[in-house]
Amino acid sequence: MDILVFFISAAIVAFLAFFILLPSSLSPKSYADLVVSNATIYTADKSIPFAEAMAIRDGRVLRVGNSSSVQDLIGHETTQLSLDGKVVVPGFIDSHVHFLSGGLQMVRVELRGVDTKDEFVKKVQNALRDKHQGSWVLGGGWNNELWGGDLPIRSWVDEITPNNPVWLSRMDGHMGFANSLALQIAGVTNYTEDPVGGAVIRTTHGEPTGILVDSAMKLILAHIPEVSVDERRDAFVRASKLALKRGVTTVVDFGRYFPGATVENVWEDFSDVYQWADSTGHMLIRVCLFFPMETWSRLHDMFHKTNRALSNWIYLGGVKAFADGSLGSSSALFHEFVILVVTLSELGAECHGFQCPEFFTPSQIRIGSDLEAMVIARPYHGEPHNYGLQVTDIDSLYNMTLAADNSEFQVAIHAIGDKANDLILDMYESVVLSNGPRERRLRIEHAQHLHPEAVGRFGQQNIIASMQPDHLLDDAYSAPNKLGLERAEKGSYLFRSLLASNAQLAFGSDWPVADIDPLGGIKTAMKRIPPGWDNSWIPSERITLIEALNSYTISAAYASFLDDNLGSLSPGKLADFIVLSTDSWDVFAVEGSASVEATYVDGLQAYP
């Protein structure tokens, strides 16, 4: 729709707002604290998607419309902000972060983007300068795909770290690297058994290489000293300032909880950091907290007494569990095979990375000038017996989900592989049948790789797909290698297909797995062009600017039961918004490029 039509609509709605939308207590002498004008405001409110002015009072949106519609709200003490046509959008909601982990990682060994063994080793060596003998060297963010795919081994750093244990997590948080001293401290040897839902990677002689996957990480994590309260509080403030710089005004925090980690981390952070910050005035952004599902009963009284909101800053989201691992760590759970119908020209002479004997072609039917073939696509090329890890027993997961749902908690479950997603969709269906109908807003976190038949179920079952666009920038390289080109391209990051099935998308970053950068994620969802590529990866799954913005704003708010107060610049809602660098909506809609010039929380400038 032409933007001129939106502004005409804005004028009409603003006129009506003067008589209808204003609180009845507003008198002619009640003025706005802040009036934003001469802007292109995308409200994310369907009733008035665009406006050019906005009035704010007491931290909430008072009125939106054209500039003349807010003139009567300007008093002597009203701050006026004329933006010369700049684009304004609601404050971004990052729907999936590990917030304190991100803040802590900011001062640890940063391996994001490292693409050679030598640079990896150099980063560790540089970190040793500030370490006393015996101190742990901690960090993460490495991606072995960047240097060819080989996993790091302990001998890489053993020579330079004889007196310092090392633990460096992979970028996805589902795999970690330990040096020999760390393995020794943890008692990990040739005879250590793989825990349920995890694996100790070994040489052909059975010796641990230093890589531990998913729940096996607890073997090391249990020996790393606890992070102090002050360190965690500093990490929170550091993370909050970065979030505001990126236009993020609310985060959905899944805490320092992942396979192998203790559930107590999340509860300690809740009391030591979040409740402290709220009571002492240190909250800079809003947080919606999810807790480990196995601790759901501890939430019960607090959840039902507060009706989700502990304050305007802290909201109780619900509970989270894990179904599988990650693609990068080869622990995402996939069906043993899927049968795909492809044309021979799609396969090509080299079978696109599949072993040709794996193909099963019961019949070939000529369609036009091409032939159609039935293809058996198996996961994890080169690992014939690996289909990923189911990190939580399905019966245990079902019983916990059933109990948590019966207590009316929102449930979010991590699922990346197609089989993991199918298992959770089936389980959610059973839970709804058992506990009866109500508004649940059940979530699947990541939903990265789907069987084609699963897509429609998200919409049919009202399941929220909580996804992270920037993950596809890495998976565009690794997914075809691990899954085969056809399986990867038919089932990966199906944004457009999910929206077409009437599913709700909620976008986030999974920070510190990926950078906390919604504008980057928006461009990725629109373009799907990985670094160094000229063309889109799976271009049919691209979405529009408005669809991507909604996934970081109103849909993200809906996905966490925050839409009564957040997600759109609607009268009565909290006045969290961002001023962008661009003054052309049309260019923004095409290019998807902009930067954050200012971030406002409660109508007050919070960045810069």
C-alpha positions as CSV (number, residue, x, y, z in Angstrom):
1,M,0.0,0.0,0.0
2,D,1.3,3.4,-0.9
3,I,2.7,5.3,2.1
4,L,0.5,8.3,1.2
5,V,-2.6,6.3,1.9
6,F,-1.1,5.4,5.3
7,F,-0.7,9.0,6.2
8,I,-4.2,9.9,5.2
9,S,-5.4,7.0,7.3
10,A,-3.2,8.4,10.2
11,A,-4.9,11.8,9.9
12,I,-8.4,10.2,10.2
13,V,-7.5,8.0,13.0
14,A,-5.8,10.8,14.9
15,F,-8.9,13.0,14.6
16,L,-11.0,10.1,16.1
17,A,-8.3,9.5,18.7
18,F,-8.8,13.0,20.1
19,F,-12.4,12.0,21.1
20,I,-12.1,8.3,21.6
21,L,-8.5,7.1,22.5
22,L,-7.6,9.7,25.1
23,P,-8.1,8.7,28.7
24,S,-11.3,10.4,30.0
25,S,-9.2,12.0,32.7
26,L,-7.3,14.1,30.2
27,S,-8.1,17.8,30.6
28,P,-7.1,20.7,28.3
29,K,-4.3,21.5,30.7
30,S,-2.9,17.9,30.6
31,Y,0.0,18.1,28.2
32,A,2.5,15.6,26.8
33,D,6.0,15.1,28.2
34,L,7.4,14.5,24.7
35,V,6.0,15.1,21.3
36,V,7.8,13.4,18.3
37,S,7.0,15.1,15.0
38,N,8.1,15.3,11.4
39,A,8.8,11.6,11.4
40,T,7.9,8.4,9.5
41,I,6.6,6.4,12.4
42,Y,5.9,2.7,11.8
43,T,3.6,1.8,14.7
44,A,3.1,-1.9,14.2
45,D,-0.5,-1.3,15.0
46,K,-2.9,-2.5,12.2
47,S,-5.4,0.2,13.0
48,I,-2.9,3.0,12.1
49,P,0.3,1.4,10.7
50,F,2.0,4.8,9.9
51,A,2.0,8.2,11.5
52,E,4.1,11.3,11.4
53,A,3.7,12.4,15.1
54,M,3.4,10.8,18.5
55,A,2.7,12.3,21.9
56,I,3.9,10.6,25.1
57,R,3.0,11.2,28.7
58,D,4.1,9.3,31.9
59,G,6.1,6.8,29.9
60,R,3.2,5.8,27.7
61,V,2.0,6.6,24.2
62,L,-0.8,9.2,24.4
63,R,-1.7,9.8,20.8
64,V,-0.3,9.0,17.3
65,G,-1.4,10.7,14.1
66,N,-0.3,13.7,11.9
67,S,1.5,16.7,13.4
68,S,-1.6,18.9,13.7
69,S,-3.3,16.1,15.8
70,V,-0.8,16.5,18.6
71,Q,-0.5,20.3,18.7
72,D,-3.1,20.7,21.6
73,L,-0.9,18.4,23.7
74,I,2.2,20.7,23.6
75,G,2.7,22.8,26.7
76,H,5.5,24.9,28.1
77,E,7.2,21.9,29.6
78,T,6.7,19.6,26.7
79,T,9.9,18.4,25.0
80,Q,9.6,18.6,21.2
81,L,11.5,16.2,19.0
82,S,11.4,17.0,15.2
83,L,13.1,14.3,13.3
84,D,13.4,15.7,9.7
85,G,11.6,12.7,8.3
86,K,13.6,10.0,10.1
87,V,12.0,6.5,10.4
88,V,10.8,5.6,13.9
89,V,9.9,2.1,14.9
90,P,8.8,0.4,18.2
91,G,11.6,-0.8,20.4
92,F,12.9,-4.1,19.3
93,I,12.2,-7.2,21.3
94,D,14.9,-9.9,21.1
95,S,12.9,-13.1,21.5
96,H,15.8,-15.3,22.5
97,V,18.9,-14.4,24.4
98,H,21.2,-15.7,27.1
99,F,21.7,-12.2,28.5
100,L,24.2,-12.6,31.3
101,S,26.2,-15.1,29.3
102,G,26.5,-12.5,26.6
103,G,27.5,-9.8,29.1
104,L,30.1,-12.2,30.5
105,Q,31.4,-13.2,27.1
106,M,32.1,-9.5,26.3
107,V,35.2,-9.6,28.6
108,R,36.3,-13.2,27.8
109,V,38.2,-14.8,25.0
110,E,36.2,-13.8,21.9
111,L,36.6,-16.4,19.1
112,R,33.8,-15.2,16.8
113,G,35.0,-14.9,13.3
114,V,38.3,-16.7,13.9
115,D,39.1,-18.6,10.7
116,T,42.5,-20.3,11.2
117,K,44.1,-22.5,13.8
118,D,46.9,-20.0,14.3
119,E,44.5,-17.2,15.1
120,F,42.6,-19.5,17.5
121,V,45.9,-20.3,19.4
122,K,47.0,-16.7,19.4
123,K,43.7,-15.6,21.0
124,V,44.2,-18.1,23.8
125,Q,47.9,-17.0,24.2
126,N,46.9,-13.3,24.5
127,A,44.3,-14.2,27.2
128,L,47.1,-15.7,29.3
129,R,48.8,-12.4,29.8
130,D,46.2,-11.4,32.5
131,K,45.9,-14.9,34.1
132,H,47.5,-16.2,37.2
133,Q,48.7,-19.8,37.3
134,G,45.7,-22.0,37.9
135,S,43.2,-19.5,36.6
136,W,40.7,-20.7,34.1
137,V,40.8,-19.3,30.5
138,L,37.2,-19.0,29.5
139,G,35.5,-17.8,26.3
140,G,33.9,-19.0,23.2
141,G,32.3,-18.2,19.9
142,W,34.4,-20.4,17.7
143,N,33.0,-22.0,14.5
144,N,35.1,-24.8,13.0
145,E,33.3,-24.4,9.7
146,L,35.3,-21.2,9.2
147,W,38.7,-23.0,9.0
148,G,37.5,-26.0,7.0
149,G,35.4,-28.0,9.5
150,D,38.0,-29.9,11.6
151,L,37.3,-29.6,15.3
152,P,40.0,-28.2,17.5
153,I,42.0,-30.7,19.6
154,R,43.6,-30.2,23.0
155,S,47.2,-30.4,21.5
156,W,46.5,-27.0,19.8
157,V,46.9,-25.2,23.1
158,D,48.4,-27.7,25.6
159,E,52.0,-26.4,25.1
160,I,51.0,-22.8,26.0
161,T,48.6,-23.6,28.8
162,P,50.3,-26.2,31.0
163,N,49.2,-24.3,34.2
164,N,45.8,-23.0,33.1
165,P,42.7,-25.0,32.4
166,V,40.9,-23.9,29.3
167,W,37.2,-24.1,28.4
168,L,36.0,-22.4,25.2
169,S,32.4,-23.0,24.0
170,R,31.5,-23.4,20.4
171,M,29.3,-20.5,19.0
172,D,26.1,-22.5,19.4
173,G,26.7,-23.4,23.0
174,H,26.2,-27.1,22.4
175,M,29.9,-28.1,22.2
176,G,32.9,-27.0,24.1
177,F,36.7,-27.3,23.9
178,A,38.9,-28.2,26.9
179,N,42.7,-28.5,27.1
180,S,44.4,-31.4,28.8
181,L,44.6,-29.8,32.2
182,A,40.9,-29.1,32.2
183,L,40.2,-32.7,31.3
184,Q,42.5,-33.8,34.0
185,I,40.8,-31.6,36.6
186,A,37.4,-33.0,35.5
187,G,38.6,-36.6,35.5
188,V,37.8,-37.1,31.9
189,T,39.8,-40.1,30.6
190,N,39.6,-42.9,28.0
191,Y,37.3,-44.7,30.3
192,T,34.7,-41.9,30.9
193,E,31.3,-43.0,29.6
194,D,29.2,-40.7,27.5
195,P,26.3,-39.3,29.6
196,V,22.8,-39.5,28.3
197,G,22.2,-36.8,25.8
198,G,25.9,-36.0,25.3
199,A,29.2,-37.3,23.9
200,V,32.9,-37.1,24.6
201,I,34.6,-36.9,21.2
202,R,37.6,-39.3,21.0
203,T,40.4,-40.3,18.8
204,T,40.5,-43.6,17.0
205,H,42.5,-44.8,20.1
206,G,39.7,-43.8,22.4
207,E,41.5,-40.8,23.9
208,P,39.4,-37.6,24.5
209,T,40.2,-34.9,22.0
210,G,39.1,-32.1,24.2
211,I,35.6,-31.7,22.6
212,L,32.5,-32.4,24.7
213,V,29.0,-32.2,23.2
214,D,25.7,-31.2,24.9
215,S,25.2,-32.8,28.3
216,A,28.8,-34.1,28.3
217,M,29.8,-30.5,28.9
218,K,28.7,-30.8,32.5
219,L,31.8,-32.9,33.1
220,I,33.9,-29.7,32.8
221,L,31.3,-27.1,33.8
222,A,31.0,-28.6,37.3
223,H,34.7,-27.7,37.9
224,I,34.7,-24.1,36.7
225,P,34.5,-21.6,39.6
226,E,31.2,-19.8,40.1
227,V,31.0,-16.3,38.6
228,S,30.7,-13.8,41.4
229,V,27.6,-11.7,42.1
230,D,29.5,-8.5,41.2
231,E,30.7,-10.0,37.9
232,R,27.2,-11.0,37.0
233,R,25.8,-7.6,37.8
234,D,28.5,-5.9,35.8
235,A,27.7,-8.3,32.9
236,F,24.0,-7.3,33.1
237,V,24.7,-3.6,32.9
238,R,27.3,-4.1,30.1
239,A,24.8,-6.2,28.2
240,S,22.0,-3.7,28.7
241,K,24.0,-0.9,27.3
242,L,24.9,-2.9,24.2
243,A,21.2,-3.9,23.7
244,L,20.1,-0.2,23.8
245,K,22.8,0.7,21.3
246,R,21.3,-1.9,19.0
247,G,17.7,-0.7,19.5
248,V,16.7,-3.5,21.8
249,T,14.4,-2.4,24.6
250,T,13.2,-5.8,25.8
251,V,14.8,-9.2,25.8
252,V,13.4,-12.7,26.4
253,D,16.1,-14.2,28.5
254,F,16.6,-18.0,28.7
255,G,19.4,-17.6,31.1
256,R,22.6,-19.4,31.7
257,Y,20.8,-22.6,31.0
258,F,21.9,-25.2,28.4
259,P,22.7,-28.9,28.3
260,G,25.2,-29.7,30.9
261,A,24.7,-26.5,33.0
262,T,23.1,-26.5,36.4
263,V,19.5,-25.2,36.7
264,E,20.5,-23.1,39.7
265,N,22.3,-20.6,37.6
266,V,19.0,-19.2,36.3
267,W,17.5,-18.9,39.8
268,E,20.6,-17.3,41.3
269,D,20.7,-14.8,38.5
270,F,17.0,-14.0,39.1
271,S,17.6,-13.1,42.7
272,D,21.2,-11.8,42.6
273,V,20.9,-9.7,39.5
274,Y,17.4,-9.1,38.2
275,Q,15.6,-8.5,41.5
276,W,18.6,-6.5,42.7
277,A,18.6,-4.3,39.6
278,D,14.8,-3.8,39.8
279,S,14.9,-2.8,43.5
280,T,17.9,-0.5,43.1
281,G,17.1,1.3,39.9
282,H,19.6,-0.4,37.7
283,M,17.2,-1.7,35.1
284,L,17.9,-0.2,31.7
285,I,15.8,-2.5,29.5
286,R,12.9,-4.8,30.1
287,V,13.4,-8.5,30.5
288,C,11.0,-11.5,30.2
289,L,12.5,-14.5,32.0
290,F,12.1,-18.2,31.2
291,F,13.2,-20.8,33.8
292,P,14.4,-24.4,33.4
293,M,11.3,-26.6,32.9
294,E,12.4,-29.1,35.6
295,T,12.0,-26.3,38.2
296,W,8.5,-25.3,37.1
297,S,7.0,-25.9,40.6
298,R,9.2,-23.3,42.1
299,L,7.6,-20.7,39.9
300,H,4.0,-21.5,40.8
301,D,3.2,-19.1,43.6
302,M,5.2,-16.1,42.2
303,F,3.7,-16.6,38.8
304,H,0.1,-16.6,39.9
305,K,0.5,-13.8,42.4
306,T,2.0,-11.4,40.0
307,N,0.1,-12.3,36.8
308,R,3.4,-12.4,34.9
309,A,4.5,-8.8,35.7
310,L,6.8,-8.3,38.7
311,S,7.2,-4.6,37.6
312,N,7.3,-2.6,34.3
313,W,10.8,-4.0,33.9
314,I,10.6,-7.7,34.8
315,Y,8.1,-10.2,33.4
316,L,7.8,-13.9,34.0
317,G,7.7,-15.7,30.7
318,G,7.5,-19.4,31.5
319,V,9.6,-22.6,31.3
320,K,12.1,-24.0,28.8
321,A,13.5,-27.4,27.9
322,F,15.7,-29.0,25.2
323,A,14.7,-31.6,22.6
324,D,18.0,-31.8,20.8
325,G,21.4,-30.2,20.2
326,S,22.6,-28.0,17.2
327,L,23.4,-28.5,13.6
328,G,26.9,-27.0,13.9
329,S,27.7,-29.6,16.7
330,S,26.1,-32.4,14.6
331,S,23.7,-33.0,17.5
332,A,20.5,-31.6,16.1
333,L,18.0,-34.5,15.8
334,F,17.0,-35.5,12.3
335,H,14.9,-38.2,10.8
336,E,17.1,-41.1,9.6
337,F,16.0,-40.2,6.0
338,V,13.4,-38.2,4.2
339,I,12.2,-39.0,0.7
340,L,12.4,-36.0,-1.6
341,V,11.2,-35.6,-5.1
342,V,13.7,-33.7,-7.2
343,T,14.5,-33.4,-10.9
344,L,17.6,-34.9,-12.3
345,S,18.8,-31.4,-13.3
346,E,18.6,-30.4,-9.7
347,L,20.7,-33.3,-8.7
348,G,23.5,-32.6,-11.2
349,A,26.4,-34.8,-12.2
350,E,28.0,-34.9,-8.7
351,C,24.8,-35.6,-6.8
352,H,25.2,-32.3,-4.9
353,G,27.3,-33.8,-2.1
354,F,25.3,-37.0,-1.6
355,Q,26.9,-40.4,-2.2
356,C,25.0,-41.5,-5.3
357,P,24.4,-45.0,-4.0
358,E,22.3,-43.4,-1.3
359,F,19.7,-42.4,-3.9
360,F,16.7,-44.5,-4.3
361,T,14.9,-44.2,-7.6
362,P,12.0,-46.6,-7.9
363,S,10.7,-44.9,-11.0
364,Q,11.6,-42.1,-13.3
365,I,8.9,-40.0,-14.9
366,R,9.5,-37.6,-17.7
367,I,8.1,-34.2,-17.0
368,G,8.6,-31.9,-19.9
369,S,12.3,-32.2,-20.8
370,D,13.4,-33.4,-17.4
371,L,13.2,-36.5,-15.3
372,E,11.9,-36.7,-11.7
373,A,13.6,-38.9,-9.1
374,M,12.8,-40.1,-5.6
375,V,15.8,-39.3,-3.4
376,I,16.5,-40.7,0.1
377,A,18.3,-37.8,1.9
378,R,20.2,-38.8,5.1
379,P,21.6,-36.4,7.7
380,Y,25.2,-35.8,8.6
381,H,27.1,-36.7,5.5
382,G,30.1,-38.7,6.3
383,E,28.6,-39.9,9.7
384,P,26.4,-42.7,8.6
385,H,25.2,-43.6,12.1
386,N,24.7,-40.1,13.4
387,Y,21.2,-38.7,13.4
388,G,21.8,-36.2,16.3
389,L,21.0,-36.3,20.0
390,Q,17.7,-36.4,21.8
391,V,19.0,-34.5,24.9
392,T,15.9,-35.0,27.0
393,D,14.0,-38.3,27.3
394,I,10.7,-37.8,25.5
395,D,8.6,-39.4,28.3
396,S,10.2,-37.2,30.9
397,L,9.8,-34.1,28.7
398,Y,6.2,-34.9,28.1
399,N,5.4,-35.4,31.8
400,M,7.1,-32.1,32.7
401,T,5.4,-30.2,29.9
402,L,2.0,-31.7,30.8
403,A,2.5,-30.6,34.5
404,A,3.8,-27.1,33.6
405,D,1.0,-26.5,31.1
406,N,-1.6,-27.6,33.6
407,S,-0.3,-24.9,35.9
408,E,-0.8,-22.4,33.0
409,F,2.9,-21.7,32.4
410,Q,4.0,-20.8,28.9
411,V,6.2,-23.6,27.5
412,A,9.1,-23.1,25.1
413,I,11.2,-26.0,23.8
414,H,14.4,-25.9,21.9
415,A,14.2,-28.0,18.7
416,I,16.5,-27.6,15.6
417,G,16.4,-30.8,13.6
418,D,13.3,-32.0,11.7
419,K,12.7,-35.0,13.9
420,A,13.0,-32.9,17.1
421,N,10.5,-30.4,15.7
422,D,8.1,-33.2,14.8
423,L,8.5,-34.8,18.3
424,I,7.6,-31.5,19.9
425,L,4.7,-30.7,17.6
426,D,3.3,-34.2,18.4
427,M,3.9,-33.7,22.1
428,Y,2.2,-30.3,22.1
429,E,-0.8,-31.8,20.4
430,S,-1.1,-34.4,23.1
431,V,-0.7,-31.9,25.9
432,V,-3.5,-29.8,24.5
433,L,-5.8,-32.8,24.2
434,S,-5.0,-33.8,27.8
435,N,-5.3,-30.4,29.4
436,G,-8.0,-28.9,27.3
437,P,-8.3,-25.7,25.3
438,R,-7.0,-22.3,26.4
439,E,-4.7,-19.6,25.1
440,R,-1.2,-21.1,25.5
441,R,1.1,-19.5,22.9
442,L,3.3,-22.6,23.0
443,R,6.8,-21.9,21.5
444,I,9.4,-23.9,19.6
445,E,12.8,-22.2,19.9
446,H,14.8,-22.2,16.7
447,A,12.6,-24.4,14.4
448,Q,15.5,-24.2,11.9
449,H,15.1,-27.4,9.9
450,L,11.6,-28.7,9.2
451,H,10.1,-31.6,7.4
452,P,7.8,-30.1,4.7
453,E,4.7,-31.5,6.3
454,A,5.6,-29.9,9.6
455,V,5.3,-26.3,8.3
456,G,1.5,-26.3,8.2
457,R,1.2,-27.7,11.7
458,F,2.7,-24.5,13.3
459,G,-0.3,-22.5,12.0
460,Q,-2.9,-25.2,12.6
461,Q,-1.7,-25.8,16.2
462,N,-1.0,-22.1,17.0
463,I,2.6,-22.8,17.7
464,I,5.0,-19.8,17.8
465,A,8.2,-20.3,15.7
466,S,10.9,-18.4,17.7
467,M,13.6,-18.1,15.1
468,Q,17.0,-16.3,14.7
469,P,17.6,-15.0,11.2
470,D,21.3,-14.5,11.5
471,H,21.9,-18.2,12.2
472,L,21.2,-18.9,8.6
473,L,24.3,-16.9,7.6
474,D,26.4,-19.7,9.1
475,D,24.1,-22.6,8.2
476,A,24.1,-21.6,4.5
477,Y,27.6,-23.0,4.5
478,S,27.3,-25.9,6.8
479,A,23.7,-27.2,6.2
480,P,24.3,-28.4,2.6
481,N,27.5,-30.1,3.7
482,K,25.8,-31.9,6.6
483,L,22.4,-32.5,5.2
484,G,22.9,-32.5,1.4
485,L,21.9,-29.6,-0.7
486,E,18.3,-30.8,-1.5
487,R,17.4,-31.5,2.1
488,A,18.9,-28.3,3.4
489,E,17.2,-26.1,0.8
490,K,13.8,-27.7,1.2
491,G,13.6,-27.4,5.0
492,S,15.9,-24.6,6.4
493,Y,14.7,-21.3,7.9
494,L,11.3,-21.4,6.2
495,F,10.2,-17.9,7.1
496,R,7.9,-17.3,4.2
497,S,6.3,-20.8,4.4
498,L,5.6,-20.5,8.1
499,L,3.9,-17.1,7.6
500,A,1.9,-18.5,4.8
501,S,0.7,-21.3,7.2
502,N,-0.6,-18.5,9.6
503,A,2.2,-19.2,12.1
504,Q,3.5,-16.4,14.3
505,L,7.2,-15.6,13.9
506,A,9.1,-14.2,16.8
507,F,12.7,-13.2,15.9
508,G,15.7,-13.0,18.1
509,S,19.5,-13.5,18.1
510,D,20.3,-16.3,20.6
511,W,23.0,-13.9,21.8
512,P,25.9,-14.6,22.4
513,V,25.6,-17.3,19.8
514,A,25.0,-14.6,17.2
515,D,25.3,-10.8,17.7
516,I,22.4,-8.9,19.3
517,D,21.5,-6.9,16.3
518,P,17.9,-6.8,15.1
519,L,18.5,-4.5,12.2
520,G,21.1,-7.1,10.9
521,G,18.5,-9.8,11.5
522,I,15.9,-7.8,9.6
523,K,18.2,-7.5,6.6
524,T,19.1,-11.1,6.7
525,A,15.4,-12.2,6.8
526,M,14.7,-9.9,3.8
527,K,17.8,-10.7,1.7
528,R,19.1,-14.1,2.9
529,I,22.6,-13.3,1.5
530,P,25.5,-14.8,3.5
531,P,28.8,-12.9,3.7
532,G,30.7,-13.4,0.4
533,W,27.7,-14.5,-1.5
534,D,26.1,-12.7,-4.5
535,N,22.8,-14.4,-4.3
536,S,20.2,-15.4,-1.7
537,W,20.2,-18.7,0.0
538,I,16.7,-20.1,-0.6
539,P,15.3,-16.9,-2.0
540,S,11.7,-18.2,-2.0
541,E,11.8,-17.9,1.9
542,R,12.6,-14.2,2.0
543,I,10.1,-11.9,3.7
544,T,9.3,-8.2,3.6
545,L,10.5,-5.4,5.8
546,I,7.2,-5.1,7.6
547,E,7.0,-8.8,8.2
548,A,10.5,-8.8,9.6
549,L,9.8,-5.7,11.7
550,N,6.7,-7.3,13.1
551,S,8.7,-10.4,14.1
552,Y,10.9,-8.2,16.2
553,T,8.0,-6.1,17.6
554,I,4.3,-6.9,17.8
555,S,4.6,-10.6,17.0
556,A,7.5,-10.9,19.4
557,A,5.4,-9.2,22.1
558,Y,2.6,-11.6,21.4
559,A,4.9,-14.5,21.6
560,S,5.7,-13.7,25.3
561,F,2.3,-12.4,26.4
562,L,3.7,-8.8,26.4
563,D,1.4,-7.4,23.7
564,D,-0.9,-5.5,26.1
565,N,2.0,-3.2,27.0
566,L,4.7,-3.6,24.3
567,G,5.3,-4.3,20.6
568,S,3.5,-1.4,19.0
569,L,3.3,2.4,19.3
570,S,-0.4,2.3,20.3
571,P,-2.1,4.7,22.7
572,G,-1.8,3.3,26.2
573,K,1.3,1.2,25.6
574,L,4.7,1.8,27.0
575,A,6.7,4.4,24.9
576,D,9.7,2.3,23.8
577,F,10.9,3.4,20.4
578,I,13.9,3.8,18.1
579,V,15.0,6.6,15.8
580,L,16.7,5.1,12.7
581,S,19.3,6.8,10.5
582,T,17.2,6.5,7.3
583,D,14.7,9.2,6.2
584,S,13.3,7.1,3.4
585,W,10.8,4.3,4.2
586,D,10.8,3.2,0.5
587,V,14.6,2.8,0.4
588,F,14.5,1.0,3.8
589,A,11.9,-1.4,2.5
590,V,14.0,-2.3,-0.5
591,E,17.5,-2.3,0.9
592,G,16.8,-3.3,4.5
593,S,19.7,-1.1,5.7
594,A,19.7,1.4,8.6
595,S,21.4,2.1,11.9
596,V,20.1,3.1,15.3
597,E,20.5,6.8,16.0
598,A,18.6,6.9,19.3
599,T,16.7,4.5,21.6
600,Y,14.0,5.6,24.0
601,V,12.6,3.7,26.9
602,D,9.5,5.0,28.7
603,G,9.7,8.0,26.4
604,L,13.1,8.9,27.8
605,Q,16.3,8.8,25.8
606,A,18.4,5.8,26.8
607,Y,20.9,5.8,24.0
608,P,23.1,7.5,23.2
